[in-house]
Each structure stands twice: as C-alpha cells, then as structure tokens.
Amino acid sequence: MKNIIKLVKINILSFMPLRQIKNYKDYRAMIKPLVMSVLMILAYLYLVFYIFLIGDFLMSGFQSLNAAYLLPTQFMIVASSFILFSTIYKVKSILFETKDYDFLMSLPINKNTIIISKLIILYIYNLVFSLLIMIPAFIIYIKYIPISILLIMYYFITLLIIPLIPMIIATFIGTLFSYIGSFFKKKNLIDIIFSLIFIAIALYFQTKMSSMSQIDLANIGQSIVNKFNHIYPLTNVYINIIKDYNLISLLIFISIPLILFIIYIKIVEHLFIFIHYNLTNRQINYNYKLNDLKTNSPIKSLYYKELKRYFSSSIYVLNTSIMVIILTGLSIGLIFFGTDKIDKFIGYPNFSNMLNTITPLIISLFSMMTCTTCSSISMEGKNLWIVKHLPISPMSIFYSKILVNLTITIPAIIINSVILGLYLNLGLINIILSIIIPLLYSLLSASLGILINLLFPLLKWDNEIRVVKQSLSSILGILINSVIGVTSIAIIIKFNQKDILLILTIMGNVVLLMILITFYLLKTIGQKIFNKIN
C-alpha cells in the first residue's frame, strides 16, 4: 500500500504547476508554471459557470414534470458517458505505453502495485471532471429541493463512486482494443475509427437537441434516463439514492464498482507485460529486395518522419485534427439539415444569413484550431537531441513540422470551401477566397505553434496526453489561435456586407504580414532557442 501511495504521489506532483513555483529561485522561471496554473483555474471556472447555466435551464423543465431528482441523475449520466468515452483511448497511453514502464518494472515492487497506481491516477483525472459537473448540479438541485443531512451525505459518497463504473468499463474496452490492436501492424487505426464514430454521434445529438425548449429537453432527459437504465442498471439505483435515500441502493452502488475493479486487476495482471511488449515493439519485414538507393532532400525526409510520427499516435491525431473533422461534419450536415437549423445550433440569431459573408473566416477559425505544431517540439521528448545533431538547420526542422500541419488542414480547407461554396451559391471568387484566406490563417497558426512550443517546451513526459492536451504550449496555442479567429469574424460582422471583399483582402494582407514576422522570429530568436533546449 505504501508503494502505491508513493507512486500516485509522484505522478500527481508532476502534474501540479503550483507545486513547482516554490522550487524556482529565478522569477523568470516561475512564469511558465504560474501561467499554466492561472489558465487551468480559469478553464475550470468557465466550465463550472457553463454547467450552472445548463443546469438551471434544465431544472425549470424537470420541475414542471415533478421530477426534480432527474437533474442530478442526468448530470450523472453525462459525467459517466464522458468518462467512458474519454477513458477508452487514454488506457493505452497511461497503462500500457507509459514512458516509465522500464523504470517501474525494474523496481522491487509487485506488478499489481504498478497497475493499481496507474488506475488511481486515471481515477483522479476522472474524479476531478466528475466533481466539476456534479457539484454545480447539486447546488442547483438544493436550490429548488429542501435540503437534508442524509441527502448531502449520500450525494457526496456517490460522488466518489460515479467515476469508477464508467472508468472500469472503459478500461475493459480500452484493454480489449489494446489487446486486439497489439496483433496488428496499424495499432492506432481502431482507436481513430472508434473516436471518429463517437464524434459523429455526438454531433448528431447536439444538432437534434439545439432546437428544443426547456420542456422538450426535460422530456428527453426523462426518456434518456429511462433508456440509459436498460444499458446501465446503476442509473435506477442512483435514482433511489437521490430520491428515497435508500441505504441498500447506496451499498449496491458502492460494492459493484469495487468488485469489478478487483476482477479487472486480476485480468490485466496476466496481460500487462504481453500487451505492453506487443504495442511497443514494431513488426519488421525481412523480405528485403536489392533495389536502387533513393534519396530525398533533408526537408522531405524530415517531413516523412514527422508525418509518420504524427499518425503513430491516435491521441495526437484526434486532439489536433478534431476541429477540421467537426467542420467537415457540419458542412455535410448543412446539406441534410438546411440553413434553418444553423442559428439554433450555433446559438446566434441570423447566423445563417451571415454565412455567405463569413464563410472564409469560419473555415479559417476551424483551421487555426487545428494546430499540430503547438506540441510538435515537445513530442520529440528525450529524442530531441537526435534531431538537433543532424547536419541540417533548425529552420528545416521547423518547415517539416509546419508542412505536417498543412497536410492536415489543406485538404479540409479545400473540401469544406467547395461544399459550402456550392451549397450557398457563393460564386467562384468567394470560393477561391474561402480557400486562400483559410490557407493563410492555417500557415499563421502552424508557424505560431512552433514559436509557442519553443518558448514553452515540455520534453520530460510519461504519456502523450500530457503533451497534447495538458501542456502550456498546447493550451496557449488554442487560446491565441481562437482569439485571432474569433476577432477576425467579429470585425467582419461589424462592417457592411458591401465592403466584404475589401475587408477580406485587408485581413489577408495583415495575416500575411503576421506570417512574415513569425517566420522572421523563427529564423532569428527561434533557432537560438532551439539550439539551447536540453
């Protein structure tokens, strides 16, 4: 037990920026963890505020049905569903492909200790998210329902249990996919396909729900709870706890996850080494043939290397390409659902009427949010020294990483520009603008991403999630790119539609100037920073 606590403590401390601040003597070195801490707090506060708004909106509908207890139940379903789907693709990187595997296995500790410590870390991640959803839901609930000590006690006990069941189910599924995938050469393909299917389903339900009133959503919420109970029997158990304060239901709610947890540990104990070995070892084709030796330019060779590295990580692919996937889904959905539902989906009045005007900048916003370069330096990890010692300039390395970003965004820009242009009858000039303007924004995003990652690199990491989703450079990249994209849209909305062509031309020139400045900074300051990174 002591070893488990120590391993968990080490992992938690490595993720706490505030913990690092007191270890710095130079005030300049404190900026990075301090900024990271502030951004995390602001993100959590925004999420809590958003949940309050949704919960208060839904509660009015539930009260009209005399079913207020459905509010915490529906939020429990939302939290459980998110934990289920988000944990499935985390299992492989956190449990089986962790960078500290060799070090941990060399220690005189039991295999179960390592597995349990990893699962506890996964549980803590999911618990934090669950608390962010369930505590605001509880505050809204007691705002309308008489409070009691028993309710508070039962509710907060269930808070600790809610993440367990979906997490265990997800780890079962994730382990199964990892086990099956370990037999194939393309190990990440199944993760990517599964995640894309989930994204498509989520977009479909978001579109359906966006046009509903409070009563409609309340009725659907009741229907969801009833349907979910057939798939997830603990839903009805949870209702009995919240509605009737049933002690037996509480004991069932606690005991089932613990039993499943023990079963899972026993199963993984026998597969742990096997899955890790198969996932981390690459198949080699011994069918060699003597052919003419082909050579590529340094940038082309680096580009192929970067592209291969990018597609070797399902987490990297899905988290950086999600926005262009959503954009393509929305563009195709526009054909089937029509422009009349766009306003309700976006939540902005007369948005569909402005589509003809702001289509180039809408595509630009989604393209800017697709930034692979914000974490491309950090993804090198401990192998960065190999790239640095190659007989090539740092700019060649930067160019190859930018080209990978453009490889993802350019096809999406062209496809969506053509779809939206033809559907909205934009005309040839506007379709061309819808391609050129987003290309400029995408190039700006890619070059800015390199610069940001050079300023805030994270080379010491144990799993890719930390680099792609939780690093300061990736968070700053999303914030800066979204601010640029949203500001551009806001500017063009303020102007008269007659001046759109002129405004877009001016914006294109401004973005081009920003690209030139960014490349100048990369060639001067950027190369020096890259050479100093250890």
Buried (B, 14 or more C-beta within 10 A) or exposed (E): EEBBEEBBEEBEEEEEBEEBBEEBEEEEEBBBBBBBBEBBEEEBEEBBEEBBEBBBBBBBBBBEEEBBBBBBBBBBBBBBBBBBBBBBBBBBBBBBBBBBBEEBEEEEBEBBBBBBBBBBBBBBBBBEBBBBBBBBBBBBBBEEBEEEEEBEEBBEEBBBBBBBBBBBBBBBBBBEBBBEBBEEEEBBEBBBEBBBEBBBEBBEEEBEEBEBEBEEBBBBBBEBBEEBBEEBEBBBBBBBBBBEBBEEBBEBBBEBBEEBBEEBBEEBEEBBEEBBEBBBEEEEEEEEEEEEEEEEEBBEBBBEBBBEBBBBBBBBBBBBBBBBBBBBBBBBBBEEBEEEBBBBBBEEEEBBEBBBBBBBBBBBBBBBBBBBBBBBBBBBBEEBEEBBEEEBBBBBBBBBBBBBBBBBBBEBBBBBBBBBBEBBEBEEEBBBBBBBBBBBBBBBBBBBBBBBBBBBBBBEBBBBBBBBBBBBBBBBBBBBBBEBBEEBBEEBBEEEBEEBEEBBEEBBEEBEEBBEEBBEBBBEEBBEBBEEBE
